[in-house]
Amino acid sequence: MRPRNDGIWIIDDTARTVYANDRMAEILGISTSELAGAHSFDFIFSDDTEDAARLFNSKKAGSLEPFRFKLRRRDGSAVSVHVQGTPLKNAAGEFTGVVGTFTEMD
């Protein structure tokens, strides 16, 4: 069995990248430095914008449900991922972003 090598992507409350590990950048076909500060919606297809907004809003509301999604790599190709997104909150309980674990689907 091959060890899991998941992408980790942390976005803030405006869906901008706060942190991404090397594997997440590899999944997207981009460097970590280029991914820093990028809007997460830059990596979805225009047809999926509504679904992405719905999922982001569900995380804002506290949803812990995992989901599958199709991301757009830098070269325009699609990659399917399984996402475990966990809402982040500050000490006052206010939503501050999402930490996501992304597993590339075969």
Number of C-alpha atoms within 10 A of each C-alpha: 3 4 5 8 13 19 21 20 22 21 23 19 17 11 19 18 19 17 19 21 15 17 19 24 21 13 21 21 16 15 16 17 12 9 22 15 16 16 15 18 16 16 16 19 16 11 8 14 13 10 12 18 13 12 18 20 13 14 20 19 11 16 14 12 12 14 12 14 19 18 21 19 19 14 9 13 12 16 16 16 20 17 20 17 24 19 23 19 15 9 6 6 8 12 17 15 24 24 20 21 19 23 20 19 11 6
